[in-house]
Amino acid sequence: MNLNMNENISIKNLTTFPVGFRRINGNGEVNLPPNTSVLIDRAEVISQIQSQNILFCGENNDSSHPYIFVEDKETRVFVGFETEDKPQEIISEDKIKKIFDIKTQKSFEKAITETIVTLAEKKTLIETIKKLGINDHSKIKFIEKYTEMKIDD
């Protein structure tokens, strides 16, 4: 795979709060407001990933549970975050909807605890529940206990 390292690619803050990092390939910082995307050169993104920046690589340094999502598929494949057949796993509104579609409480709780791990993901979960107007009492009670956050209307 021959990638243009000078090409600008989009990265997205997956969190409900601002995140940022110091540039490796130059001076300054990159700051991303909540739930927004910015363009940045591919070389910088790859450098951040190779330096194991938790914002890109996630809590376990395996690309699961990232704070910043690289929106360019070629770059994600290049750094090993995904393959042509298996996309990188990230939290999304659709993924949260699918979890809430789970019928049994026990299976729902298992899916939540396996999928929603970081504080950022917990905050995203709470915001998504509010946005979608989800009101399943037993599931909401579990979420509030698990995240230690209250879902206010």
Backbone hydrogen bonds in HBPLUS format (Angstrom, degrees):
<---DONOR---> <-ACCEPTOR-->    atom                        ^
c    i                          cat <-CA-CA->   ^        H-A-AA   ^      H-
h    n   atom  resd res      DA  || num        DHA   H-A  angle D-A-AA Bond
n    s   type  num  typ     dist DA aas  dist angle  dist       angle   num
A0007-GLU N   A0004-ASN O   3.22 MM   3  5.53 159.4  2.27 108.2 114.4     1
A0043-ALA N   A0005-MET O   3.00 MM  38  4.73 146.9  2.11 146.9 136.8     2
A0042-ARG N   A0007-GLU O   2.83 MM  35  5.81 155.8  1.89 162.1 164.5     3
A0009-ILE N   A0040-ILE O   2.75 MM  31  5.50 168.7  1.76 149.8 147.5     4
A0040-ILE N   A0009-ILE O   2.85 MM  31  5.50 154.8  1.92 150.3 156.9     5
A0071-GLU N   A0010-SER O   2.89 MM  61  5.42 150.7  1.98 145.3 153.0     6
A0011-ILE N   A0038-VAL O   2.91 MM  27  5.63 157.0  1.96 159.8 166.8     7
A0038-VAL N   A0011-ILE O   2.96 MM  27  5.63 150.1  2.05 154.6 163.7     8
A0012-LYS N   A0069-PHE O   2.77 MM  57  5.05 160.7  1.80 146.1 152.9     9
A0069-PHE N   A0012-LYS O   2.77 MM  57  5.05 161.2  1.80 149.4 152.5    10
A0013-ASN N   A0036-THR O   2.82 MM  23  5.48 165.3  1.85 164.7 163.0    11
A0014-LEU N   A0067-TYR O   2.79 MM  53  5.41 167.0  1.80 161.9 164.9    12
A0035-ASN N   A0015-THR O   3.05 MM  20  5.80 135.8  2.25 158.2 171.2    13
A0019-VAL N   A0032-LEU O   3.03 MM  13  5.41 157.0  2.09 150.6 156.0    14
A0032-LEU N   A0019-VAL O   2.72 MM  13  5.41 177.4  1.72 175.8 175.4    15
A0021-PHE N   A0030-VAL O   2.91 MM   9  5.48 147.6  2.02 146.7 157.1    16
A0030-VAL N   A0021-PHE O   2.83 MM   9  5.48 160.1  1.87 161.2 167.9    17
A0023-ARG N   A0028-GLY O   2.94 MM   5  5.79 171.5  1.94 145.3 148.1    18
A0044-GLU N   A0041-ASP O   3.06 MM   3  5.58 125.9  2.36 110.3 122.5    19
A0045-VAL N   A0041-ASP O   3.29 MM   4  6.72 158.7  2.34 149.7 155.7    20
A0046-ILE N   A0042-ARG O   2.91 MM   4  6.17 168.6  1.92 161.1 163.5    21
A0047-SER N   A0043-ALA O   2.92 MM   4  6.07 153.6  1.99 143.3 151.1    22
A0048-GLN N   A0044-GLU O   2.91 MM   4  6.16 156.3  1.97 150.4 156.3    23
A0049-ILE N   A0045-VAL O   3.02 MM   4  6.31 157.1  2.07 150.3 156.4    24
A0050-GLN N   A0046-ILE O   2.82 MM   4  6.03 164.0  1.84 153.2 157.9    25
A0051-SER N   A0047-SER O   2.92 MM   4  6.03 135.2  2.13 139.6 151.3    26
A0053-ASN N   A0048-GLN O   3.01 MM   5  5.49 168.2  2.02 158.3 158.6    27
A0052-GLN N   A0049-ILE O   2.89 MM   3  4.93 155.8  1.95 107.9 112.9    28
A0056-PHE N   A0053-ASN O   3.01 MM   3  5.69 139.2  2.18 118.7 127.6    29
A0057-CYS N   A0053-ASN O   2.86 MM   4  5.93 174.7  1.86 158.3 160.0    30
A0058-GLY N   A0054-ILE O   2.86 MM   4  4.82 143.8  1.99 124.9 129.0    31
A0067-TYR N   A0055-LEU O   2.85 MM  12  4.72 145.2  1.97 128.5 139.6    32
A0068-ILE N   A0055-LEU O   2.71 MM  13  5.44 160.4  1.74 153.9 147.7    33
A0063-SER N   A0057-CYS O   2.80 MM   6  4.33 145.9  1.91 143.5 140.7    34
A0061-ASN N   A0058-GLY O   3.20 MM   3  5.15 161.1  2.24 104.1 109.6    35
A0076-ARG N   A0072-ASP O   3.09 MM   4  6.44 159.8  2.13 151.9 158.2    36
A0077-VAL N   A0073-LYS O   2.89 MM   4  6.14 159.8  1.93 159.4 164.1    37
A0078-PHE N   A0074-GLU O   2.91 MM   4  6.04 158.5  1.96 142.5 149.2    38
A0079-VAL N   A0075-THR O   2.98 MM   4  6.20 157.7  2.03 155.4 158.8    39
A0081-PHE N   A0076-ARG O   2.83 MM   5  5.05 138.3  2.01 161.4 160.3    40
A0080-GLY N   A0077-VAL O   3.07 MM   3  5.04 149.6  2.17 100.7 110.2    41
A0083-THR N   A0086-LYS O   3.02 MM   3  5.09 161.5  2.05 140.6 144.4    42
A0096-ILE N   A0092-SER O   3.00 MM   4  6.28 158.8  2.04 151.8 157.4    43
A0097-LYS N   A0093-GLU O   2.90 MM   4  6.18 157.8  1.95 150.7 157.1    44
A0098-LYS N   A0094-ASP O   2.97 MM   4  6.24 158.0  2.02 149.0 154.4    45
A0099-ILE N   A0095-LYS O   3.04 MM   4  6.35 150.3  2.13 143.9 151.8    46
A0100-PHE N   A0096-ILE O   3.01 MM   4  6.33 157.1  2.07 150.8 156.7    47
A0101-ASP N   A0097-LYS O   3.02 MM   4  6.31 123.0  2.36 138.7 154.2    48
A0101-ASP N   A0098-LYS O   3.15 MM   3  5.00 138.4  2.33  92.0 104.0    49
A0102-ILE N   A0099-ILE O   3.10 MM   3  5.49 160.3  2.14 109.7 115.9    50
A0108-PHE N   A0104-THR O   2.97 MM   4  6.15 156.1  2.02 148.7 156.2    51
A0109-GLU N   A0105-GLN O   2.86 MM   4  6.07 165.4  1.88 154.8 157.8    52
A0110-LYS N   A0106-LYS O   3.04 MM   4  6.24 156.0  2.10 144.6 151.3    53
A0111-ALA N   A0107-SER O   2.95 MM   4  6.15 160.4  1.99 147.5 152.7    54
A0112-ILE N   A0108-PHE O   2.93 MM   4  6.21 159.2  1.97 154.4 160.2    55
A0113-THR N   A0109-GLU O   3.00 MM   4  6.18 171.4  2.01 152.1 154.1    56
A0114-GLU N   A0110-LYS O   3.03 MM   4  6.13 143.2  2.17 145.3 154.9    57
A0115-THR N   A0111-ALA O   2.94 MM   4  5.88 143.5  2.08 143.2 152.5    58
A0116-ILE N   A0112-ILE O   2.80 MM   4  5.45 164.8  1.82 150.9 156.3    59
A0122-LYS N   A0118-THR O   2.94 MM   4  6.24 153.8  2.01 149.3 157.1    60
A0123-LYS N   A0119-LEU O   2.91 MM   4  6.18 158.7  1.95 152.8 158.0    61
A0124-THR N   A0120-ALA O   2.92 MM   4  6.14 154.1  1.99 144.5 152.3    62
A0125-LEU N   A0121-GLU O   2.82 MM   4  6.00 154.4  1.88 145.5 152.7    63
A0126-ILE N   A0122-LYS O   3.01 MM   4  6.29 162.4  2.04 149.7 153.3    64
A0127-GLU N   A0123-LYS O   2.98 MM   4  6.21 167.2  2.00 151.2 154.6    65
A0128-THR N   A0124-THR O   2.86 MM   4  6.00 154.6  1.93 149.2 156.5    66
A0129-ILE N   A0125-LEU O   2.92 MM   4  6.14 158.0  1.97 152.8 158.6    67
A0130-LYS N   A0126-ILE O   3.08 MM   4  6.37 160.3  2.12 149.9 154.8    68
A0131-LYS N   A0127-GLU O   2.89 MM   4  6.09 161.9  1.92 146.8 152.4    69
A0132-LEU N   A0128-THR O   2.86 MM   4  5.98 162.1  1.89 153.6 157.4    70
A0133-GLY N   A0129-ILE O   2.95 MM   4  5.88 120.7  2.31 136.1 150.4    71
A0134-ILE N   A0129-ILE O   3.17 MM   5  5.32 151.7  2.25 146.4 151.1    72
A0133-GLY N   A0130-LYS O   3.21 MM   3  5.10 141.3  2.37  94.6 105.8    73
A0140-ILE N   A0136-ASP O   2.83 MM   4  5.95 161.2  1.87 163.4 169.9    74
A0141-LYS N   A0137-HIS O   2.89 MM   4  6.09 162.8  1.92 156.1 160.6    75
A0142-PHE N   A0138-SER O   3.14 MM   4  6.30 157.0  2.19 139.0 144.9    76
A0143-ILE N   A0139-LYS O   2.94 MM   4  6.19 160.4  1.98 148.4 153.9    77
A0144-GLU N   A0140-ILE O   2.88 MM   4  6.14 163.5  1.91 156.8 160.4    78
A0145-LYS N   A0141-LYS O   3.07 MM   4  6.29 156.5  2.13 146.1 152.2    79
A0146-TYR N   A0142-PHE O   2.78 MM   4  5.98 168.7  1.80 159.0 162.6    80
A0147-THR N   A0143-ILE O   2.82 MM   4  5.84 170.6  1.83 156.0 158.8    81
A0148-GLU N   A0144-GLU O   2.94 MM   4  5.42 128.0  2.22 127.9 140.2    82
